[in-house]
Amino acid sequence: MILKKELNVVADWRKIDKTDYLLAMERSPIKDIEIKELLKQGLTNKINDREIYMKGIDNSYLYEGYVSFETDRL
């Protein structure tokens, strides 16, 4: 919401590799440049695109290890 509200961008999580993201998150307390670059590559100005929003939810579940949940089945 901060990205959307303040910068008029959102993360398109389909453009961010899960493994790269998780590894960057592990290292971010020491060196945050890697996570910043990953997120920067996934930003889009399509802030009202429902598909990007819903796929972001799907990917958040995927990143947490849940593979059976998909928003398009709702």
C-alpha positions as CSV (number, residue, x, y, z in Angstrom):
1,M,0.0,0.0,0.0
2,I,2.9,2.4,0.7
3,L,4.2,1.9,-2.8
4,K,0.8,2.4,-4.3
5,K,-0.1,5.4,-2.2
6,E,3.2,7.3,-2.1
7,L,4.9,6.3,-5.4
8,N,2.0,5.2,-7.6
9,V,3.6,1.8,-8.3
10,V,3.0,-1.7,-7.2
11,A,5.0,-4.9,-7.2
12,D,4.2,-7.4,-10.0
13,W,5.3,-10.5,-8.1
14,R,5.2,-12.6,-11.3
15,K,8.4,-10.8,-12.3
16,I,10.2,-11.6,-9.1
17,D,11.7,-15.1,-8.7
18,K,10.8,-16.8,-5.4
19,T,14.2,-18.2,-4.7
20,D,16.0,-15.0,-5.5
21,Y,13.5,-13.1,-3.3
22,L,13.9,-15.4,-0.3
23,L,17.7,-15.4,-0.5
24,A,17.7,-11.6,-0.8
25,M,15.4,-11.4,2.2
26,E,17.8,-13.5,4.3
27,R,20.7,-11.2,3.4
28,S,18.8,-7.9,3.6
29,P,19.6,-7.2,7.3
30,I,23.2,-7.1,6.4
31,K,23.1,-5.8,2.8
32,D,19.7,-4.5,1.5
33,I,20.8,-3.5,-2.1
34,E,20.0,-6.9,-3.5
35,I,16.3,-6.9,-2.2
36,K,15.9,-3.3,-3.4
37,E,17.1,-4.2,-6.9
38,L,14.8,-7.3,-7.1
39,L,11.8,-5.3,-6.1
40,K,12.7,-2.4,-8.4
41,Q,12.7,-4.8,-11.3
42,G,9.2,-5.9,-10.5
43,L,7.6,-2.5,-10.1
44,T,4.8,-1.4,-12.4
45,N,2.6,1.7,-12.6
46,K,-0.5,-0.5,-13.3
47,I,-1.8,0.3,-9.8
48,N,-5.4,-0.5,-10.5
49,D,-4.8,-3.8,-12.4
50,R,-6.9,-6.4,-10.7
51,E,-4.9,-9.3,-12.2
52,I,-1.6,-8.0,-10.8
53,Y,-3.2,-7.6,-7.4
54,M,-4.7,-11.1,-7.4
55,K,-1.5,-12.7,-8.7
56,G,0.3,-10.9,-5.9
57,I,-1.9,-12.7,-3.4
58,D,-1.3,-16.0,-5.2
59,N,2.5,-15.5,-5.1
60,S,2.5,-14.5,-1.4
61,Y,0.9,-17.9,-0.6
62,L,3.4,-19.6,-2.9
63,Y,6.3,-17.9,-1.2
64,E,5.0,-19.2,2.1
65,G,4.8,-22.7,0.8
66,Y,1.1,-23.0,0.1
67,V,0.6,-24.3,-3.5
68,S,-3.0,-25.3,-3.5
69,F,-4.5,-21.8,-3.1
70,E,-5.2,-19.8,-6.3
71,T,-7.4,-16.7,-6.4
72,D,-8.8,-17.4,-9.9
73,R,-10.6,-20.4,-8.3
74,L,-12.6,-18.1,-6.0
